[in-house]
């Protein structure tokens, strides 16, 4: 069941979350705002590490924050990214690992919003961004 939400507000929350990013190497800040089925918003920024494999994306940061606090059902996530100190000029799509993590928790009505601003965004289903995804039903 999808919580009622305003897509522009969720996009604004993702843009705001970019300020939480830690990006001393790439200077490419990404913010994510995850909406739970209960209507709560969890924000996350990407967190880089000198050992690039230890870097964590904004989307997973937001999802893991929510999951670590007992949330398991999500309605939508908004993502915004761009160079540090600048407004986004392109849409920032979730990487493959983030799409896989979304697959673990997303239902059919889950929406992914990629935003340049609160007024300029696109909305996708997870199936559109991860066709033929591998999920829990694949191993049952």
C-alpha positions as CSV (number, residue, x, y, z in Angstrom):
1,X,0.0,0.0,0.0
2,X,1.5,3.3,-1.0
3,X,1.6,6.2,1.5
4,X,0.2,9.4,0.2
5,X,3.0,11.7,-0.7
6,X,3.9,14.7,-2.9
7,X,6.6,13.8,-5.4
8,X,8.0,17.3,-5.4
9,X,8.4,17.3,-1.6
10,X,10.2,14.0,-1.8
11,X,12.5,15.4,-4.5
12,X,13.2,18.4,-2.3
13,X,14.1,16.1,0.6
14,X,16.5,14.2,-1.7
15,X,18.1,17.5,-2.8
16,X,18.4,18.5,0.9
17,X,20.0,15.2,1.7
18,X,22.9,15.9,-0.7
19,X,24.2,18.2,2.0
20,X,24.8,15.2,4.2
21,X,27.1,13.5,1.7
22,X,30.7,12.8,2.4
23,X,32.6,13.0,-0.9
24,X,36.2,14.1,-0.5
25,X,37.3,12.1,-3.6
26,X,34.7,12.5,-6.3
27,X,33.0,15.6,-5.0
28,X,29.8,14.2,-6.6
29,X,27.1,14.4,-3.9
30,X,24.0,12.3,-4.0
31,X,21.0,12.6,-1.7
32,X,18.2,10.1,-1.3
33,X,14.8,10.4,0.5
34,X,13.1,7.2,1.2
35,X,9.3,7.2,2.0
36,X,8.1,4.4,4.2
37,X,4.6,2.9,3.9
38,X,3.9,4.6,7.2
39,X,4.7,8.0,5.7
40,X,8.0,8.6,7.3
41,X,11.0,9.9,5.3
42,X,14.5,8.6,5.8
43,X,17.3,10.7,4.2
44,X,20.8,9.5,3.2
45,X,23.8,10.9,1.5
46,X,26.6,9.0,-0.3
47,X,29.6,8.2,1.9
48,X,32.9,7.8,0.1
49,X,36.0,5.9,1.4
50,X,39.6,6.0,0.2
51,X,39.0,2.3,-0.4
52,X,36.3,2.8,-3.1
53,X,34.7,-0.6,-2.4
54,X,33.8,0.6,1.1
55,X,31.8,3.5,-0.3
56,X,28.1,3.5,0.3
57,X,25.5,5.1,-2.0
58,X,22.9,7.5,-0.7
59,X,20.0,5.2,-1.6
60,X,21.5,2.3,0.5
61,X,22.3,4.7,3.3
62,X,18.6,5.8,3.5
63,X,17.3,2.2,3.1
64,X,19.7,0.8,5.7
65,X,18.8,3.6,8.2
66,X,15.1,2.7,7.8
67,X,15.7,-1.0,8.0
68,X,17.9,-0.7,11.1
69,X,15.0,1.1,12.7
70,X,12.5,-1.7,12.0
71,X,10.9,-0.4,8.7
72,X,10.5,-2.9,6.0
73,X,7.8,-1.5,3.6
74,X,8.6,1.4,1.4
75,X,6.5,3.5,-1.0
76,X,9.0,5.6,-2.9
77,X,12.6,6.9,-3.1
78,X,13.8,10.2,-4.6
79,X,17.4,10.6,-5.8
80,X,19.3,13.7,-6.7
81,X,23.0,14.0,-7.5
82,X,25.5,16.4,-8.9
83,X,28.8,18.0,-8.4
84,X,29.4,19.4,-4.9
85,X,28.2,23.0,-4.5
86,X,26.2,22.9,-7.8
87,X,22.6,22.2,-8.6
88,X,22.1,18.9,-10.5
89,X,22.4,19.1,-14.2
90,X,21.5,15.5,-15.0
91,X,19.3,12.8,-13.4
92,X,21.2,10.5,-11.0
93,X,19.9,7.0,-11.4
94,X,20.5,4.3,-8.8
95,X,23.4,1.9,-9.4
96,X,22.9,-1.8,-9.8
97,X,23.7,-2.6,-6.2
98,X,21.1,0.0,-5.0
99,X,18.5,-1.4,-7.4
100,X,19.2,-4.9,-6.0
101,X,18.7,-3.6,-2.4
102,X,15.5,-1.9,-3.5
103,X,14.3,-5.2,-4.9
104,X,14.6,-6.8,-1.5
105,X,12.1,-4.3,0.1
106,X,10.1,-2.8,-2.8
107,X,6.6,-3.9,-3.6
108,X,4.8,-3.5,-7.0
109,X,3.7,0.1,-6.2
110,X,7.2,1.3,-5.2
111,X,8.3,4.4,-7.2
112,X,11.8,5.7,-8.0
113,X,12.0,9.4,-8.5
114,X,15.1,10.9,-10.1
115,X,15.3,14.6,-9.7
116,X,17.2,17.6,-11.0
117,X,14.9,19.9,-8.9
118,X,11.6,19.7,-7.1
119,X,9.9,20.6,-10.4
120,X,12.1,18.6,-12.8
121,X,12.0,14.9,-12.1
122,X,11.1,11.5,-13.7
123,X,9.3,8.6,-12.0
124,X,9.9,4.9,-12.6
125,X,8.9,1.6,-11.3
126,X,11.6,-0.8,-10.1
127,X,10.7,-3.2,-12.9
128,X,11.5,-0.5,-15.4
129,X,15.0,0.0,-13.9
130,X,15.7,-3.6,-13.0
131,X,13.8,-5.9,-15.4
132,X,13.9,-9.6,-14.6
133,X,15.4,-8.7,-11.2
134,X,16.5,-11.4,-8.7
135,X,14.5,-11.4,-5.5
136,X,13.4,-13.5,-2.6
137,X,10.8,-15.3,-4.8
138,X,13.7,-16.4,-7.0
139,X,15.1,-18.7,-4.3
140,X,11.8,-20.1,-2.9
